[in-house]
Amino acid sequence: MNVKSELEGLAEPEYQKFSASLLLGVENILGVRIPKLRVIAKRIAKENWKEFLEDAKDDSFEEILLQGLVIGYAKANPTEIITALDAFLPKIDNWSVCDSTAMTLKAAKDHPAYFGYAQSCIAEGTEFSVRFGLVLLMSHFVSDEYIESVLETIENAKLPGYYAKMAAAWAVSVCYVKYPERTEEWLSSAKLDDWTFNKSIQKIKESLRVSEEDKKRLEGMKRKDD
């Protein structure tokens, strides 16, 4: 399986420039569009995905992202997937790989083990482990069963760095869109730092699913800068 050659054949120079502009500091971007990566990932996930992960190289952004997508698409029990994630997560150093992997793992919503795993990632306390855990929660667990636990987890999370804080704000906005009354009540006393709290309000206001009346009221909740 010569994945590197396949990726190089799909690379687009102009898309490489575009991706590089969005992923500042990320090196070795080939310029392969994510839908094309997903096609390859789904194929590998149906084949011997464990063998692929054992032999996979980390020579480019796309090769690393492909590993995350393969894990997300693989059909296996939670223990096997979580073992693969444990080996993969230290490779995450940007929001794109982080979010794409977490959001692809759609089987998570059917297995409580992934809720616990998200919490363990957040407890690990690094910028992208926290972001991964938060994106996993907001993508698959903002539901009647889990909303209270999700809000509690967001409030208690240590948020080291910009990308962790942004994920928390994003997660709050998702909670608000699905559970506006409960989330607004929670916001009234949430122990978030001021930056994350105000960014949460901003993210909610950016949603087209929130009324102008609600946006105006939420604007009034923003905390003053020191």
C-alpha positions as CSV (number, residue, x, y, z in Angstrom):
1,M,0.0,0.0,0.0
2,N,1.9,3.1,-1.3
3,V,-0.3,5.7,0.3
4,K,2.4,8.4,0.0
5,S,2.5,8.1,-3.8
6,E,-1.3,8.1,-4.0
7,L,-1.5,11.3,-1.9
8,E,1.2,13.0,-4.0
9,G,-0.8,12.2,-7.1
10,L,-3.8,14.0,-5.6
11,A,-1.9,17.0,-4.4
12,E,-3.0,20.4,-5.8
13,P,-0.4,23.3,-5.6
14,E,-3.0,26.0,-5.2
15,Y,-4.9,24.1,-2.5
16,Q,-1.5,23.6,-0.8
17,K,-1.1,27.3,-0.5
18,F,-4.7,27.7,0.7
19,S,-4.2,25.0,3.4
20,A,-0.9,26.5,4.5
21,S,-2.6,29.9,5.0
22,L,-5.1,28.2,7.4
23,L,-2.6,26.1,9.2
24,L,0.1,28.5,10.2
25,G,3.2,26.7,11.5
26,V,2.2,23.3,10.1
27,E,4.9,22.0,7.8
28,N,4.9,19.4,4.9
29,I,1.4,20.1,3.6
30,L,0.9,18.3,0.3
31,G,-2.4,20.0,-0.7
32,V,-4.9,17.1,-0.8
33,R,-8.5,18.0,-0.3
34,I,-10.2,16.4,2.7
35,P,-13.0,14.8,0.7
36,K,-10.3,12.9,-1.2
37,L,-8.6,11.9,2.0
38,R,-11.9,10.6,3.3
39,V,-12.3,8.4,0.3
40,I,-8.9,6.8,0.9
41,A,-9.6,6.5,4.7
42,K,-12.9,4.7,4.1
43,R,-11.2,2.2,1.8
44,I,-8.4,1.6,4.3
45,A,-10.8,1.2,7.2
46,K,-12.5,-1.6,5.3
47,E,-9.2,-3.3,4.7
48,N,-6.5,-4.0,7.3
49,W,-6.6,-0.7,9.1
50,K,-4.5,-1.9,12.0
51,E,-1.7,-2.9,9.7
52,F,-2.0,0.5,8.0
53,L,-1.6,2.4,11.3
54,E,1.4,0.2,12.3
55,D,3.2,1.1,9.0
56,A,1.9,4.7,8.5
57,K,4.4,7.5,8.1
58,D,4.2,11.0,9.7
59,D,6.0,12.7,6.8
60,S,3.2,15.1,5.9
61,F,0.1,16.8,7.3
62,E,-2.1,14.6,5.1
63,E,-0.4,11.3,6.2
64,I,-1.1,12.2,9.8
65,L,-4.7,13.3,9.1
66,L,-5.3,10.2,7.1
67,Q,-4.4,8.1,10.2
68,G,-7.0,10.0,12.3
69,L,-9.7,9.5,9.6
70,V,-9.0,5.8,9.4
71,I,-9.4,5.4,13.1
72,G,-12.6,7.4,12.9
73,Y,-14.0,5.1,10.2
74,A,-12.7,1.8,11.5
75,K,-15.4,-0.7,12.6
76,A,-14.1,-2.1,15.9
77,N,-15.1,-2.2,19.5
78,P,-14.4,0.9,21.7
79,T,-11.4,-0.7,23.4
80,E,-9.6,-1.3,20.1
81,I,-10.4,2.2,18.8
82,I,-9.4,3.9,22.1
83,T,-6.1,2.0,22.0
84,A,-5.5,3.3,18.5
85,L,-6.4,6.8,19.6
86,D,-4.0,6.7,22.5
87,A,-1.2,6.0,20.1
88,F,-2.4,8.6,17.6
89,L,-3.2,11.6,19.8
90,P,0.4,12.7,20.6
91,K,0.8,13.3,16.9
92,I,-1.9,16.0,16.9
93,D,-0.5,19.5,16.7
94,N,-3.1,21.5,14.8
95,W,-6.8,22.1,14.9
96,S,-7.6,20.4,11.6
97,V,-6.3,17.0,12.5
98,C,-7.8,17.2,15.9
99,D,-11.3,18.2,14.8
100,S,-11.5,16.0,11.8
101,T,-10.6,12.9,13.8
102,A,-13.0,13.6,16.6
103,M,-15.9,14.5,14.4
104,T,-15.4,11.4,12.1
105,L,-15.7,9.1,15.1
106,K,-19.5,8.8,14.8
107,A,-19.7,5.5,16.6
108,A,-18.9,7.4,19.8
109,K,-22.5,8.4,20.4
110,D,-23.4,4.7,20.7
111,H,-20.8,3.9,23.3
112,P,-20.5,5.5,26.8
113,A,-16.9,4.5,26.8
114,Y,-16.1,7.4,24.5
115,F,-17.6,9.9,26.9
116,G,-15.2,8.7,29.5
117,Y,-12.4,8.8,27.0
118,A,-13.2,12.4,26.1
119,Q,-13.0,13.3,29.8
120,S,-9.7,11.5,30.2
121,C,-8.3,13.5,27.2
122,I,-9.4,16.7,28.8
123,A,-7.9,15.7,32.2
124,E,-4.6,15.0,30.4
125,G,-4.3,18.8,30.2
126,T,-2.3,19.5,27.0
127,E,-3.7,22.0,24.5
128,F,-4.7,19.5,21.9
129,S,-5.7,16.6,24.2
130,V,-8.2,19.1,25.8
131,R,-9.4,20.3,22.4
132,F,-9.8,16.7,21.2
133,G,-11.9,15.8,24.2
134,L,-14.1,18.8,23.9
135,V,-14.7,18.4,20.2
136,L,-15.5,14.7,20.8
137,L,-18.1,15.7,23.4
138,M,-19.8,18.5,21.4
139,S,-19.8,16.4,18.2
140,H,-21.4,13.3,19.7
141,F,-22.7,13.9,23.3
142,V,-24.8,17.0,23.3
143,S,-28.0,15.1,24.0
144,D,-30.7,14.7,26.6
145,E,-28.7,12.1,28.3
146,Y,-25.4,13.9,28.5
147,I,-26.1,17.7,28.3
148,E,-25.6,18.2,32.1
149,S,-22.4,16.2,32.1
150,V,-21.1,18.1,29.1
151,L,-21.7,21.5,30.6
152,E,-20.1,20.4,33.9
153,T,-17.1,19.0,32.0
154,I,-16.6,22.3,30.1
155,E,-16.9,24.3,33.3
156,N,-14.3,22.2,35.1
157,A,-11.8,21.8,32.2
158,K,-8.4,23.4,32.5
159,L,-7.9,25.2,29.2
160,P,-4.2,25.5,28.3
161,G,-3.8,27.6,25.3
162,Y,-5.8,29.3,22.5
163,Y,-7.1,26.1,20.8
164,A,-8.4,24.6,24.0
165,K,-10.2,27.8,24.9
166,M,-11.7,28.1,21.4
167,A,-12.9,24.5,21.6
168,A,-14.6,25.2,24.9
169,A,-16.4,28.3,23.4
170,W,-17.4,26.3,20.4
171,A,-18.8,23.5,22.6
172,V,-20.8,26.0,24.6
173,S,-22.3,27.4,21.4
174,V,-23.3,23.9,20.3
175,C,-24.9,23.3,23.6
176,Y,-26.8,26.6,23.4
177,V,-28.2,25.9,19.9
178,K,-29.6,22.5,21.1
179,Y,-30.5,23.4,24.7
180,P,-30.8,27.2,24.8
181,E,-32.6,27.6,28.1
182,R,-30.5,25.2,30.0
183,T,-27.2,26.6,28.5
184,E,-28.2,30.2,29.2
185,E,-29.0,29.3,32.8
186,W,-25.7,27.6,33.1
187,L,-23.9,30.6,31.6
188,S,-25.3,32.9,34.3
189,S,-23.1,31.2,36.8
190,A,-20.5,29.4,34.8
191,K,-17.0,29.5,36.2
192,L,-15.3,30.1,32.9
193,D,-12.4,32.5,32.5
194,D,-13.6,35.9,31.0
195,W,-12.0,35.3,27.6
196,T,-13.6,31.9,27.1
197,F,-16.9,33.2,28.5
198,N,-17.0,36.1,26.1
199,K,-15.9,34.0,23.2
200,S,-18.7,31.6,24.0
201,I,-21.2,34.4,23.7
202,Q,-19.6,35.5,20.4
203,K,-19.8,31.9,19.0
204,I,-23.5,31.6,20.0
205,K,-24.2,35.0,18.3
206,E,-22.6,33.8,15.1
207,S,-25.2,31.0,14.8
208,L,-28.0,31.4,12.3
209,R,-30.1,29.3,14.5
210,V,-30.2,31.8,17.3
211,S,-32.8,34.6,17.2
212,E,-31.8,38.3,17.1
213,E,-33.7,38.8,20.4
214,D,-31.7,36.1,22.1
215,K,-28.4,37.4,20.6
216,K,-29.2,40.9,22.1
217,R,-29.9,39.4,25.5
218,L,-26.7,37.3,25.5
219,E,-24.6,40.4,24.4
220,G,-25.7,41.9,27.7
221,M,-24.2,39.0,29.6
222,K,-20.7,39.6,28.3
223,R,-18.1,40.4,31.0
224,K,-16.2,43.6,31.0
225,D,-12.5,43.6,30.2
226,D,-10.2,44.3,33.1
